[in-house]
Amino acid sequence: MMEWRPKGYEFDTKNLVRALFSEETDEGKLLEAAACGHVEIFVAPNAWSGVLWLIMNTLKVGYLNTK
């Protein structure tokens, strides 16, 4: 591994949701550190699918409640 690369962390779906929706969690702090280039975060593609599913269903329920 190259020595100049920052330390990396692997997130699952649960970690990813915490990071995206709560900046006060450890995951949220790691996401902010990754945005600054201090660490790297690795996420499996199926974790992104889970987050997109959560967002779509949240928006769908919100839309249906406005009718």
Steps between C-alpha positions, in 0.01 A plus 500: 500500500623847426622685806351837408142371511297587808358235730189332359171393655237265358136596552199273477147630435438585865825698526426683175152606614640627831774692319264665254223593742679577829821699508533448876556123475844345461404412144402860429832623633685248283303617195603857572863390543477317167367814332812679625727222372612378842353148463345286228160335522413191301138394451367190326264567208214320677529749788428785256199306372368478856537875551327578169216263593461680834490843334254392230261344751524801731418736213219276376335492844539878533347552156206271573431679830464834317214377280 
